[in-house]
Amino acid sequence: MLCWSRVLLLLYVLLLAAATEDSEEQQKEEEDEIDYMTFGEEGQPLNVTVEAVSSTALNVSWDPPDEEPQYYEVTDVRDSFNELAYTTYCLIDELQPCKTYFYTVASHYGNKQYASPPTSGTTLASVPPPPLNCDFDRITTNSMYLTWSAPDTACHIRNYNISWSWSSLWEDDHDSDETLGIGTQTYLRGLPPYANVTVNIAAATDAGFGPPITCWSVTQQDKPGPPVNVTATTADLAVSVTWEKPEKTNGIITNYVISVSEQDTTVDGETTNVTIPDLQKCKLYNITVMAATVAGCGEATDPLPVFFNDSVLPSDVKCNLSGSNVMVTWQQLLPQCPPSSYNISWSGTSLWSDDTDTNSSSMDWMNEDPLRYELPHSLPYTKYSVCVSVDGYTSDTGCCQRVTPQATPGPPELLNLHNDKTSLIVKWTEPEEKNGIIDEYRITWTDSKGTSNSTTIPKESCCSHTINNLTPCENYTVSVSAHTVDWGEESPTKKTFIPNFVTDSGLKCDGSNSREAHISWSLAVHDCLVDEYFLNWTTTVQWNGHHNSNSATIKGGGAPRLVLRGLEPDTEFDVCLTVDEAGSNMACCTSTTRPDKPSQPKNLKMENKTQTTVTLSWSLPDQLNGILEGWQLTWSPNTEDEGIVLAISKRAYTVTNLKPSTNYTFDLMAGNGAGYGDAAEIIVTTKPPDNNNTAIIIGASVGGVLLVVILVASSVYVYRNKSRKTSSSSKTDTSVGHNFNGQERRSFEMFEGHPRDYNYNGRKQAPEMYEGHPRVQIHNGRKQAPEMYEGHPRVQIHNGRKQAPEMYGRYIEQRRGQM
């Protein structure tokens, strides 16, 4: 454990040694200057506090008694630890987390000491170690009970983080989860059967979570699900059964049980096929398969029927067409056990869409040959697969395939018609009933006079086409049809009107005026009048960024021109005009109004002035009326130049080389692309000249000569009386003051920042000048600013030189020794 005040003690010793190097005469003079000293009372440290710094460190701090002791002693009450301190605090480390310590602090005065009452403090918490152990109990197929012991720590355990992950031992599956708890036990639920479960348990204190303890276990096996992909193949009154393991084995498969009606056969868990012989003809067998683990047999598969009969498989199965439908035919051999019926199943996949046609039907056995069945409502251009089997004996089937022919398509759906001046954009969707492969589309349009036109486009251009070169002010009717083996039905027609419109080249924007915009336009068809125009425009003032948007409706029939008034100079305006309220067939143009001269600058005022300079400041004009390009500042009288041009960023300027006590008229103008605007004017009179300088110089010269004479006389006097100098000869009453260079006595308090005035070299000086006060003083004929004395403990001016107070005593003795 370490007390950091030793460093401060070493610094204190070094400073003390440096202080002892002062001369004995100076120390004696300083002792004479101190007329009294007040001592406090000895006592114990006050307000002792113990604060936690970390989990292993405490900081003991206190207030000193009235009389500062030689040192302090910090003592641990319980462990008898003690440490010396030379400051009012002590940092103690290498402690235990979450532990309370009691300390006393004693002040030492030679052989005396005064101890404070014990004060306690508790270290902060640290992260805990792992819990001590981890145990599993009550393990089932999907849960387990987990317990553990708290970690070995003195800190309070806030809670535990329990995280676990499991990995199935019978399939490629895994997952993880976590929870928080305050106890030392929990249930893990929702686990899969026969899975390896790994658990991490971490404890948390106020400092956070510590490292975890890791433990693992395995859930119990469960009964498996049913085997999958069961097949049965018959041959010579025997059935061969194959299967695959269950999707959910829930453990290790120990064996399979195959049931053929009432006969069971058991095989080991690695076997997935078995052959069961010696079955009977004309008898229906139901086959099931079960899997088993150590938990028992699982669910059985659905019964798979097997029927033995002679020549029950339909032969020579063929698919033909009956019109647009598929017809299946087959041959039959009269079996030893005639079937009750036949099953016909089919699956059709459309070759022009995602549609399918899957169904089945049954047909009673008839003593006919061949037998036939027609599939109802076969889809056009669809590939069908048809299978025929004997009812109750579905493992043996006869199948065939056929593609139905294409048919004419249904009508496309005509979507919106969009007009773009003399063009018409037609959009549609494919027919719901394509009935084959569409290879092209036909678009037909008819005007109001009955004149029809059409065009065909390839399927690759589906489903949009633009009709060009239509006539404005004309009505059209439009329809679309599709083609496969022939043209199909046309779509329902849609009508549209091609309106008149403002041409791009006809819309003109004129910004030659500074506050107006002149707009003119022309129509595509001059003799086809419109009811109204829809005007939208935006304005952006270039010199202040103000943006505005407007719109207006203009009645048709009038002159194709208008004026936008009330604009600012140098304003960019964008104008768009259309005859359609929806904004189609829009023509646009852009221009900028002419800039105007700016108004006069605002707030022109004088910030500062001297005998030869004037500092002005100003702000922007209310109306720049254009992009600011500069300022022009002129003043009169001005014999050197006609003024100055300032940068646009300037908001203040100092005019130099002026004459004292002179009235100056300053004019400031702002300029843009239109020139300089009105001037702001201000009249300023410079300060008068300083008429006391000559007298000060003469006085300072005469004073300097007298001071030299006095110093020489003083040196001779000091030299003659040096041997007779005693301590009493230098004593003076410090409550009255000292004589300095024969001048009027100055009070001692001037060296301690006392607020009294004193005379120095015949001038009255205020102590504020030595405390960074913003006044300028005249000393020995020179202006001295208090900024010159920053960083010095009250610097004084003596005979034209800066002297610190502590230099005055040594300076007097040196001068006396020279005399």
Buried (B, 14 or more C-beta within 10 A) or exposed (E): BEBBBBEEBEEEEEEEEEEEEEEEBEEEBEEBBEEEEEEEEBBBBBEBEBEBBBBBBBBBBBEBBEEEBEBBBBBBEEEEEBBBBBBBBBBBBEBBBBBEBBBBBBBBBEEEBBBBEBBEBBBBBBBBEBBEEBEBEEBEBBBBBBBBEEBEBBBEBBBBBBBBBBBBBBBEEEEEEEEEEEEBEBEBEEBBBBBBBBBBBBBBBBBEBBBBBEBBBBBBBBBBBBBEEBEBBBEEEEBBBBBEBBEBBBBEBBBBBBBBBEEEBEBEBEEBEBEBEEBEEEEEBEBBBBBBBEBEBBBBBEBBEBBBBEEBBBEEBBBEBEEBBBBBBBEBEEBEBEBEEBBBBBBBBBBBBEEEBEEEEEBEBEEEEEBEBBBEEBBBBBBBBBBBBBBBBBBBBBBBEBBBBBBBBBBBBBBEBBBEBBEBEBBBEBBEBBBBBBEBBBBBBBBEEEEEEEEEBEBEEBBEBEBEEBBBBBEBBBBBBBBBBEBBBBBEBBEBEBBBBBEEEBBBBBBEBBBBBBBBBEBBBEEBEBEEBBBBBBBBBBBBEEEEEEEEEBEEEEEBEBEBEEBBBBBBBBBBBBBBEEEBBBBBBEBBBBBBBBBBBEEBEBEEBEBBBBBBBBEBBEBBBBEBBBBBBBBEEBEEEEBEEBEBEEBEBEBEEBEEEBEBEBBBBBBBBBEBBBBBEBEBEBBEEEEEEEEBEEBBEEBEEEBEEEBEEBBEEBBEEEEEBEEEEBEBEBEEBBEBBEBEEBBBBBBEEEEEEBEBBEEEBBBBBBEEEEEEBEBBBEEBEBEEBEEEEBBBBBEEEEBBBEBBBBBBBEBBEBB
